[in-house]
């Protein structure tokens, strides 16, 4: 593998590599771009009635559609774990940049809390208003906002302690889910705060699809890893390749052992061989995280190994999407709402998945120039738009 890596801080950039923006790591931006684009595919397909399900909810049986649907669903499942982990990773890079500028720690804490409040407001207004489909909106940004608020305190812990706490909470969450398994499988009503912290529910108001203690530790773990970013090992492709292989090994061991805490354990969600890859997303399981983050680590290794693909190469648009992540998240719901309404004016022949991909590509054609425009505007007015 090539050893070049692009880092926007010139003090640690290797020769001949160009950065996409100051204070950013291009490989990380590209991976975030992958997550956002896969999320957009999932939502665009959902809006036009093509469900790409390859995950379990509450341990309920999963009926897989044909291979194009569930393989696409496996790909889109990468989005949320990456989004949460890199949310913390990016906050750690921001905090480090502020320290280099001599800014006080309370200024960084204020930034995190204000951004969390803004994310919450966007989630409960624009995102909720423009959501379309047969199920309520699941409020992923609400969970991220709550997780960031907790991180504003947890970030003062030593990185290894924070990482240990994150892993401990993930493990304890799996134990707690085991005690609720029967009620979840039966579809029993859940109290709001149980759904908010531990499980999920489409019956609460707002609907809750991302439990804070189930998903939040990924963001905290990402912050802990991000605080160590100046270590050379984290800039090497082989480090992330080894991490990816290790995580996939953990996934296989969990799956064969019955999936500790996984309500979508093989045999519980279906009978085909493909169901071996169907795991619980709500509540999330360690097997679900290990599988998807293992693949994500391998992708990151690739971006570090071949930086020219994302600098000025054919994948540079991934970096654009990753650098305007919150703007993309909010706008993709608005754009795909409008695209699906336009497509709904005519009869759509053929398999629905074709129209899911078509809607996705149409939306990207609209967003990419819009995202490039927004990135330039944010550079021009950083004080106003730094929270977005």
C-alpha positions as CSV (number, residue, x, y, z in Angstrom):
1,X,0.0,0.0,0.0
2,X,1.1,3.6,-0.6
3,X,2.0,5.5,2.5
4,X,0.8,8.9,1.5
5,X,-1.9,10.6,3.6
6,X,-3.6,13.9,3.3
7,X,-4.0,16.1,6.4
8,X,-5.1,19.6,6.1
9,X,-2.8,20.8,8.9
10,X,0.4,21.4,7.0
11,X,2.6,20.8,10.1
12,X,1.9,17.0,9.8
13,X,1.1,16.6,6.1
14,X,3.4,14.4,4.1
15,X,5.1,15.8,0.9
16,X,3.3,16.2,-2.4
17,X,-0.2,15.7,-0.9
18,X,-2.8,18.4,-1.0
19,X,-5.4,19.1,1.6
20,X,-9.1,19.7,0.8
21,X,-9.6,22.2,3.6
22,X,-7.8,23.6,6.6
23,X,-7.7,21.4,9.7
24,X,-9.4,18.4,8.1
25,X,-8.3,14.9,7.3
26,X,-9.4,14.1,3.8
27,X,-9.6,10.3,4.3
28,X,-12.0,10.8,7.2
29,X,-14.1,13.3,5.2
30,X,-14.3,10.7,2.3
31,X,-15.5,8.0,4.7
32,X,-18.1,10.3,6.1
33,X,-19.1,11.0,2.5
34,X,-19.6,7.3,1.8
35,X,-21.8,7.0,4.9
36,X,-24.0,10.0,3.9
37,X,-24.4,8.8,0.3
38,X,-25.5,5.3,1.4
39,X,-27.9,6.9,3.9
40,X,-29.3,9.0,1.0
41,X,-29.8,5.8,-1.1
42,X,-31.7,4.2,1.8
43,X,-34.0,7.2,2.3
44,X,-34.5,7.9,-1.4
45,X,-35.5,4.3,-1.9
46,X,-37.8,4.4,1.1
47,X,-39.5,7.5,-0.2
48,X,-40.4,5.8,-3.5
49,X,-41.6,2.6,-1.8
50,X,-38.5,0.4,-2.2
51,X,-37.5,-1.0,1.2
52,X,-33.9,-2.0,1.3
53,X,-34.2,-4.0,4.6
54,X,-31.3,-6.2,5.6
55,X,-31.6,-5.6,9.3
56,X,-33.8,-6.7,12.2
57,X,-36.0,-4.5,14.5
58,X,-36.8,-5.8,17.9
59,X,-35.9,-9.4,17.0
60,X,-39.0,-9.6,14.8
61,X,-38.8,-12.0,11.7
62,X,-37.3,-10.4,8.6
63,X,-38.6,-11.4,5.1
64,X,-35.8,-10.6,2.7
65,X,-36.7,-9.5,-0.8
66,X,-34.6,-10.4,-3.9
67,X,-30.8,-10.1,-3.7
68,X,-30.6,-6.6,-5.2
69,X,-32.8,-5.3,-2.4
70,X,-31.1,-6.9,0.6
71,X,-27.5,-6.5,-0.7
72,X,-28.3,-2.8,-1.2
73,X,-29.6,-2.9,2.4
74,X,-26.4,-4.3,3.7
75,X,-24.5,-1.4,2.0
76,X,-26.8,1.2,3.4
77,X,-26.5,-0.3,6.9
78,X,-22.9,1.1,6.9
79,X,-24.2,4.6,7.2
80,X,-25.4,5.0,10.8
81,X,-22.4,3.4,12.6
82,X,-19.9,5.5,10.5
83,X,-22.0,8.6,11.1
84,X,-22.0,8.2,14.9
85,X,-18.3,7.2,15.2
86,X,-17.0,10.0,12.9
87,X,-19.3,12.5,14.7
88,X,-17.1,12.1,17.8
89,X,-13.9,11.8,15.7
90,X,-14.5,15.2,14.1
91,X,-15.3,16.9,17.4
92,X,-12.0,15.6,18.8
93,X,-10.2,17.1,15.7
94,X,-12.1,20.4,16.3
95,X,-11.1,20.5,19.9
96,X,-7.4,19.8,19.1
97,X,-7.5,22.6,16.5
98,X,-8.9,25.0,19.1
99,X,-6.1,24.1,21.5
100,X,-3.5,24.8,18.9
101,X,-5.0,28.3,18.4
102,X,-4.9,28.9,22.2
103,X,-8.6,28.9,22.7
104,X,-9.9,28.0,26.2
105,X,-11.6,24.6,26.8
106,X,-14.9,26.3,27.8
107,X,-15.1,27.8,24.3
108,X,-15.0,24.3,22.8
109,X,-17.6,23.1,25.3
110,X,-19.9,26.0,24.4
111,X,-19.4,25.1,20.7
112,X,-20.4,21.5,21.3
113,X,-23.5,22.4,23.3
114,X,-24.6,25.1,20.8
115,X,-24.2,22.7,17.9
116,X,-26.1,20.0,19.8
117,X,-28.9,22.4,20.4
118,X,-29.0,23.4,16.7
119,X,-28.9,19.8,15.6
120,X,-31.8,19.0,17.8
121,X,-33.8,22.0,16.5
122,X,-33.2,21.0,12.9
123,X,-34.2,17.4,13.6
124,X,-37.5,18.3,15.2
125,X,-38.5,20.9,12.6
126,X,-37.2,20.7,9.0
127,X,-36.2,17.0,9.0
128,X,-39.5,15.9,10.7
129,X,-41.6,18.1,8.4
130,X,-40.1,16.8,5.1
131,X,-40.0,13.1,6.1
132,X,-42.2,10.9,3.9
133,X,-43.1,7.3,4.1
134,X,-45.2,4.7,5.9
135,X,-43.3,5.0,9.3
136,X,-42.6,8.1,11.4
137,X,-39.3,9.9,11.3
138,X,-36.8,8.2,13.6
139,X,-34.8,11.2,14.8
140,X,-31.2,10.2,14.5
141,X,-30.0,13.8,15.0
142,X,-31.9,13.9,18.3
143,X,-29.9,11.0,19.6
144,X,-26.7,12.6,18.3
145,X,-27.6,15.9,20.1
146,X,-28.2,14.2,23.4
147,X,-24.9,12.2,23.0
148,X,-23.0,15.4,22.2
149,X,-24.4,17.1,25.4
150,X,-23.1,14.1,27.4
151,X,-19.8,14.3,25.6
152,X,-19.3,17.9,26.6
153,X,-18.5,16.5,30.1
154,X,-17.1,13.1,29.2
155,X,-14.4,14.6,26.9
156,X,-12.4,15.8,29.9
157,X,-11.6,12.2,30.8
158,X,-8.3,10.7,29.5
159,X,-8.8,9.2,26.1
160,X,-8.3,5.6,27.2
161,X,-10.7,6.0,30.1
162,X,-13.3,7.5,27.7
163,X,-12.8,4.6,25.3
164,X,-13.2,2.1,28.2
165,X,-16.4,3.7,29.4
166,X,-17.7,3.7,25.8
167,X,-17.1,0.0,25.4
168,X,-18.5,-0.7,28.9
169,X,-21.7,1.1,28.1
170,X,-22.1,-0.7,24.8
171,X,-21.7,-4.0,26.7
172,X,-24.1,-3.1,29.5
173,X,-26.6,-1.9,26.9
174,X,-26.6,-5.4,25.3
175,X,-27.2,-6.9,28.7
176,X,-30.1,-4.6,29.3
177,X,-31.6,-5.4,25.9
178,X,-31.6,-9.1,26.8
179,X,-34.0,-8.4,29.6
180,X,-36.4,-6.6,27.3
181,X,-36.2,-9.0,24.4
182,X,-39.5,-10.7,24.9
183,X,-41.4,-7.4,25.2
184,X,-39.7,-6.0,22.1
185,X,-40.4,-9.1,20.0
186,X,-44.1,-9.0,21.1
187,X,-44.3,-5.3,20.1
188,X,-45.4,-4.2,23.5
189,X,-45.8,-0.4,24.0
190,X,-42.7,1.3,25.5
191,X,-42.3,4.3,27.8
192,X,-40.8,7.3,26.1
193,X,-37.6,7.4,28.2
194,X,-37.0,3.6,27.8
195,X,-37.1,4.1,24.0
196,X,-35.0,7.2,24.2
197,X,-32.2,5.6,26.3
198,X,-32.3,1.9,25.5
199,X,-34.5,0.7,22.7
200,X,-36.6,2.3,20.0
201,X,-40.3,3.0,19.3
202,X,-42.3,4.3,16.4
203,X,-45.3,4.9,18.7
204,X,-43.7,7.6,20.9
205,X,-43.9,11.3,19.9
206,X,-41.4,12.0,18.6
207,X,-40.6,8.5,17.2
208,X,-37.3,7.2,18.4
209,X,-35.2,4.9,16.3
210,X,-31.7,5.5,17.8
211,X,-31.3,4.8,21.5
212,X,-28.8,7.2,23.2
213,X,-27.1,4.5,25.2
214,X,-27.1,2.1,22.3
215,X,-25.6,4.4,19.7
216,X,-24.1,7.2,21.7
217,X,-21.0,5.3,22.9
218,X,-19.9,5.0,19.3
219,X,-19.7,8.8,19.2
220,X,-17.8,8.9,22.5
221,X,-15.4,6.2,21.2
222,X,-14.9,8.2,18.0
223,X,-13.9,11.2,20.2
224,X,-11.4,9.1,22.2
225,X,-9.8,7.8,19.0
226,X,-9.8,11.3,17.5
227,X,-7.8,12.7,20.4
228,X,-5.0,10.3,19.4
229,X,-5.0,11.3,15.8
230,X,-1.5,12.9,16.0
231,X,0.0,9.4,16.5
232,X,1.6,8.2,13.3
233,X,-0.1,4.7,13.6
234,X,-3.5,6.2,13.0
235,X,-2.3,7.7,9.7
236,X,-1.2,4.3,8.3
237,X,-3.4,2.2,6.1
238,X,-2.2,-1.0,7.7
239,X,-3.5,0.1,11.1
240,X,-7.0,0.5,9.8
241,X,-6.8,-2.6,7.7
242,X,-5.8,-4.6,10.8
243,X,-8.7,-2.9,12.7
244,X,-11.1,-3.8,10.0
245,X,-10.0,-7.5,9.9
246,X,-10.1,-7.6,13.7
247,X,-13.7,-6.2,13.9
248,X,-14.9,-8.6,11.2
249,X,-13.3,-11.5,13.2
250,X,-15.2,-10.3,16.3
251,X,-18.4,-10.1,14.3
252,X,-18.0,-13.7,13.1
253,X,-17.3,-14.9,16.6
254,X,-20.4,-13.1,18.0
255,X,-22.6,-14.4,15.2
256,X,-21.5,-18.0,15.6
257,X,-21.9,-17.7,19.4
258,X,-25.5,-16.6,19.1
259,X,-24.8,-12.9,19.0
260,X,-24.5,-11.5,22.5
261,X,-27.4,-9.0,22.9
262,X,-28.3,-9.4,19.2
263,X,-32.1,-9.8,18.9
264,X,-31.6,-10.5,15.3
265,X,-29.5,-13.6,16.0
266,X,-29.4,-16.1,13.1
267,X,-32.4,-18.3,13.3
268,X,-34.4,-15.7,15.1
269,X,-34.9,-13.5,12.1
270,X,-35.3,-16.0,9.2
271,X,-34.1,-19.2,7.8
272,X,-32.1,-18.6,4.6
273,X,-28.3,-18.4,4.4
274,X,-28.6,-14.7,3.7
275,X,-30.1,-14.2,7.2
276,X,-26.7,-14.8,8.7
277,X,-25.9,-11.2,7.6
278,X,-29.2,-9.8,9.1
279,X,-28.5,-8.4,12.6
280,X,-30.4,-6.1,15.0
281,X,-30.2,-2.4,14.2
282,X,-32.9,-1.3,16.6
283,X,-31.8,-1.9,19.3
284,X,-28.3,-2.0,17.9
285,X,-26.2,-5.0,18.6
286,X,-22.4,-5.5,19.0
287,X,-22.5,-7.8,16.0
288,X,-24.2,-5.1,13.9
289,X,-21.5,-2.5,14.9
290,X,-18.6,-4.9,14.5
291,X,-19.7,-5.9,11.0
292,X,-20.3,-2.4,9.7
293,X,-17.4,-0.7,11.4
294,X,-15.1,-3.5,10.2
295,X,-16.0,-2.7,6.6
296,X,-15.7,1.0,7.4
297,X,-12.2,0.5,8.7
298,X,-11.2,-1.3,5.5
299,X,-12.6,1.6,3.5
300,X,-10.6,4.1,5.6
301,X,-7.5,2.0,5.0
302,X,-8.1,2.3,1.3
303,X,-8.6,6.1,1.4
304,X,-5.3,6.5,3.4
305,X,-3.5,4.1,1.0
306,X,-4.6,5.8,-2.2
307,X,-5.1,9.5,-1.3
308,X,-5.0,10.7,-4.9
309,X,-8.4,9.1,-5.5
310,X,-10.0,11.6,-3.1
311,X,-7.8,14.6,-3.5
312,X,-8.3,15.6,-7.1
313,X,-9.2,12.2,-8.4
314,X,-12.5,10.5,-9.3
315,X,-13.7,10.2,-5.6
316,X,-13.2,13.9,-4.6
317,X,-16.9,14.4,-4.5
318,X,-17.0,12.1,-1.5
319,X,-14.9,14.6,0.3
320,X,-17.3,17.4,-0.6
321,X,-20.2,15.5,0.8
322,X,-18.3,14.6,4.0
323,X,-17.2,18.2,4.6
324,X,-20.8,19.5,4.6
325,X,-22.3,16.6,6.5
326,X,-25.0,18.4,8.5
327,X,-26.1,20.5,5.5
328,X,-26.3,17.3,3.5
329,X,-28.2,15.5,6.1
330,X,-30.9,18.1,6.4
331,X,-31.1,18.9,2.7
332,X,-31.2,15.3,1.5
333,X,-34.5,14.8,3.3
334,X,-35.9,18.0,1.6
335,X,-34.6,17.1,-1.8
336,X,-35.7,13.5,-1.8
337,X,-39.1,14.5,-0.5
338,X,-39.5,16.7,-3.6
339,X,-38.0,14.1,-6.0
340,X,-40.4,11.4,-4.7
341,X,-43.4,13.7,-5.0
342,X,-42.4,14.4,-8.7
343,X,-41.9,10.7,-9.4
344,X,-45.2,10.0,-7.7
345,X,-47.0,12.0,-10.4
346,X,-46.5,9.3,-12.9
347,X,-46.9,5.5,-13.0
348,X,-43.5,3.9,-12.3
349,X,-43.1,0.6,-14.2
350,X,-40.7,-2.2,-13.3
351,X,-39.1,-3.1,-9.9
352,X,-39.3,-0.4,-7.3
353,X,-35.6,-0.6,-6.5
354,X,-34.8,0.8,-10.0
355,X,-36.7,3.9,-9.1
356,X,-35.0,4.0,-5.7
357,X,-31.6,4.3,-7.4
358,X,-33.0,6.7,-10.0
359,X,-34.4,9.0,-7.3
360,X,-31.0,8.8,-5.5
361,X,-29.1,9.8,-8.5
362,X,-31.5,12.7,-9.3
363,X,-31.1,14.0,-5.8
364,X,-27.3,13.8,-6.0
365,X,-27.3,15.7,-9.2
366,X,-29.2,18.5,-7.4
367,X,-27.2,18.4,-4.2
368,X,-23.6,18.2,-5.4
369,X,-23.5,21.7,-6.9
370,X,-25.6,23.0,-4.0
371,X,-23.1,21.4,-1.5
372,X,-20.1,23.0,-3.3
373,X,-21.8,26.3,-3.2
374,X,-22.5,25.9,0.6
375,X,-19.0,24.9,1.3
376,X,-17.7,28.1,-0.3
377,X,-20.3,30.2,1.6
378,X,-19.2,28.6,4.9
379,X,-15.6,29.4,4.2
380,X,-16.6,33.0,3.5
381,X,-18.6,33.3,6.7
382,X,-17.1,30.9,9.2
383,X,-18.3,32.6,12.3
384,X,-21.9,32.6,11.2
385,X,-22.0,29.1,9.7
386,X,-19.4,27.2,11.9
387,X,-22.2,25.3,13.7
388,X,-23.7,24.0,10.5
